[in-house]
Amino acid sequence: MTWRATPLTPPPNTNLLSFIVDVNTITLTSSTGTNVNIPLNSTNLSVDLTKLQSDSVFLGTSTTVPAGSYTSMTVSLTNPVVTFCTQTLGNAGCAAGSITTITAGAAAAPKITAAPFPLTLTSNQQTGLALNFNLANALTVNASQVVTAVSLGAANVLSANSLPSTSTSLAAGQLDFVEDVTGVVTAVNATTQSVTVKTATRGSLTAIANSSTVFSPNCTAFSLSLTFASCVVQGHVASLDMVLNANGTFTLLEYDPLALATTSGDWIEGVVPAPPTSSTQFSLVTNDAVFATSGSIISSKLSFGASLNATLVSPKPFLVDTKGLTVPVNNFTGTDASILLPGQTLSVHVTAFTAASGTTTASVDQVYLRFTRVSGTVAATGTQASFNIQSVPSFFGVATQPSVQITAGAPPSTPATNFDGVSSAAALSNPQTVSIRALYFGQGTATPFSAAKVRVP
């Protein structure tokens, strides 16, 4: 079972920077009134719903659901944290003083009764479901573009559909893409070619490599070979792209190491909300992390969806986590924070951390450009190589229709852009809503976005 989010289409000057929520239980109710709990992948499963506009998070699986007819599914949700800002179109970054975090939403247990329910399951049947969270139905936005309320129990806030999607680049027997699973490698089995990664908020996941698995260029950057035996190392920090199979297992699409064990420590990921004000300082709205396996300085202090002021201290040159995708010539290099752009997603290595009731501060020595999640509409019919997107959130400051680069790929040599809800970029057309997970390089490059994932909801 996976979880997705329907893109937010509020008044155009509202920018949703983060929407964190905890998932506590998932319960199926049979036609006889019996409740069956679906075990979650983590006892403390927390997700950022803004990421699920393009991505899917694995919620859990069960091999003990009795055969029968099920009339509904109930999902217990708590602790919503919504961070947003406002900005008028054409101005880059959040308007001064507009970044706001709302934590007042009540717990709720929305029930899904619409299709695919009633759901009939037979003995030994393998079935996958995706839960879809409607961001717009959960948020109240006033005429001033301000989010005034959060309701996890609003009407039609949750829906479900059977997996896989009707149009996708998945292979037969595969249910869904589960990508950018980032954490510490806790187990490696060279015989079965399996690797386990422990995440900060979504539990551990194990994937099995095969002859088509891509090993990213970061392997060679760390003086490792492009093989499972060399590149996959216990204790490293890594990001895994995988697919959920019909039998509940995961196949590893790509393995992307981000740090060696000797330098792993603590990492924080987040979105740049505004242009940096100096060459050494910048801000983030946090949405993910990797905690050091021992001696973490952030694990008990970091709040997701919060603002973080970062200061570069003895920094290494900035890096782009290309994963082997096609990317344009760009200026994401050096150690000058002033090149950072609103809307970019960064992963930073933390060397010092001070939590505060307002803005938290951190010292960082390494910066990766990683994958931004953004939604908009298709500007014109796409090609196999690219398409143009428009109506992206206003804080990007984008006044044009930027090009989105597609990578055709040839695994295991190079990865391919994954598609969900559409089979290829050539099948995209105006005015479809589209969500992407992409490296964002800014309007000064030939292709501002390089997409790892494209989804049409």
Beta strands, then each sheet from edge to edge (+ up, - down):
strand 1: 2-6
strand 2: 14-30
strand 3: 35-37
strand 4: 45-48
strand 5: 57-58
strand 6: 68-86
strand 7: 100-102
strand 8: 111-112
strand 9: 119-121
strand 10: 129-134
strand 11: 139-141
strand 12: 147-150
strand 13: 158-162
strand 14: 174-189
strand 15: 194-198
strand 16: 204-208
strand 17: 214-215
strand 18: 237-245
strand 19: 250-259
strand 20: 266-271
strand 21: 281-290
strand 22: 307-312
strand 23: 319-320
strand 24: 345-354
strand 25: 360-378
strand 26: 386-390
strand 27: 403-405
strand 28: 418-420
strand 29: 433-440
strand 30: 449-455
sheet 1: 5+ 1- 10- 13+
sheet 2: 3+ 2- 4+
sheet 3: 3+ 2- 6+ 7-
sheet 4: 3+ 2- 6+ 8-
sheet 5: 3+ 2- 6+ 9-
sheet 6: 11+ 12-
sheet 7: 16+ 15- 14+ 18- 19+ 17+
sheet 8: 23+ 25+ 22+ 21- 20+ 24-
sheet 9: 23+ 25+ 26- 27+ 30+ 28+
sheet 10: 23+ 25+ 29-
end
